[in-house]
Amino acid sequence: MPRKSAIIALFLLILLALEGCVKPDGSLGDNPAASSAGGSPAKTVKITIGYQSPTAQTWGALIMKDKKIFEKYLKEAEPDTSFDVEWFDASAGTVLNNNMIGGKIQLAFMGDMPLLLNGVKGLTQSNYHSVFLAFDGKGVMGRNQAIIVPKESGIKDIKDLAGHTVSTPIGSSAHRMLLDALRLNGLLDKVKIVDQGVTVGMQSIEQNKIAAHATWEPYPGLAVQKGAGKILYDGAQTNIDYLDGIVANQDWVQGNKAYTIAFMKALIESHAFIVKSPDEAAQIFERESGFPLEVCKEMTKSIRFDAAVYDRDLKTLEGSIAFLRSLGKLEEDLDLKTFINTTYLEEAAASLKRPYLTEEQRKSDYIAGMEY
């Protein structure tokens, strides 16, 4: 075939191929060559979320995980994408922080002290930057923390701790609560504090090896429910909020705005579900955490699941920063104004027809019935 004829034939073949890609309106349709065979998604995105099933105020994660709410909003954002959402259950916030710095986790639910340390790591690590997106559970005025003693203990009042040894995870919110409780009762220099994780601390209480242990829910409730211990001092007496929230890899967030907003929408829906269906939420808490149902039911009542950031929350976090600084645990000062970014939460709330807090509302106490 002459060269000119071959070129013409090739041109005609290309035109025929393109004809099948032209829509009735004259625009180009999807190119079959660009899609996977059988209509499978064009791409697969993996997102790993860290959470802590042993920490009740991060249990908004359990609802989101169990009901696959995040996946629902991800598919709304990108119907043609396949999403692989993995959940990483950690025993402590330090485990989550290490995995976030290592690039293995994009978003994580954690307590106030670990999330503040995460923010500092975002300033000191060259390969990691951190952003705080929203709160999860809130222990209003110190609720959901307690000092517990063995069931048969002769200690009846916090003042009876004078001369005794009390354990707590050093650097935790329970540690801060313990110090505040001792200060309020003139016991700061009369009680010895030792570092014990929650699991060891609970064993010490059950085996009557220590005078008291300061910890957070669901462990005080579990100790009472099992008949292994009793609550000596309710953290609510300190009148200091106990907060848990969500931090994320800032570089990932900035590169995946649609996914971040989908996550915020899922968080708001998870919190609304707990408020509207506490019994079903408690069953999910039990299934996902392994803690007894009766303990889980109490958590739906005592925890305010609310993503919103009030001015009082900022004040609480500033106090926690001062606490960590006093222990020498902060390598660098953390500016909450640059660390906290609620724009994704606000946009998610607006898309769900839930206007976010006004400036005046943010300055108020927590508004009943207005959780996000």
Sequence and secondary structure as in RCSB ss.txt:
>XXXX:A:sequence
MPRKSAIIALFLLILLALEGCVKPDGSLGDNPAASSAGGSPAKTVKITIGYQSPTAQTWGALIMKDKKIFEKYLK
EAEPDTSFDVEWFDASAGTVLNNNMIGGKIQLAFMGDMPLLLNGVKGLTQSNYHSVFLAFDGKGVMGRNQAIIVP
KESGIKDIKDLAGHTVSTPIGSSAHRMLLDALRLNGLLDKVKIVDQGVTVGMQSIEQNKIAAHATWEPYPGLAVQ
KGAGKILYDGAQTNIDYLDGIVANQDWVQGNKAYTIAFMKALIESHAFIVKSPDEAAQIFERESGFPLEVCKEMT
KSIRFDAAVYDRDLKTLEGSIAFLRSLGKLEEDLDLKTFINTTYLEEAAASLKRPYLTEEQRKSDYIAGMEY
>XXXX:A:secstr
  HHHHHHHHHHHHHHHHHTTB TTS B   GGGS GGG  SEEEEEEEEE TT GGGTHHHHHHHTTHHHHHHH
HH TTEEEEEEEEE SSHHHHHHHHHTTS SEEEEEHHHHHHHHHHHHH TT  EEEEEEEEEEGGGTTEEEEEE
TT    SGGGGTT EEEE TTSHHHHHHHHHHHHTT TTTSEEEE  HHHHHHHHHTT SSEEEEETTHHHHHHH
HTSEEEEEEGGGG   EEEEEEEEHHHHHH HHHHHHHHHHHHHHHHHHHH HHHHHHHHHHHH   HHHHHHHH
HH EE     HHHHHHHHHHHHHHHHTT  SS   HHHHB  HHHHHHHHHTT     HHHHTSS  TT   
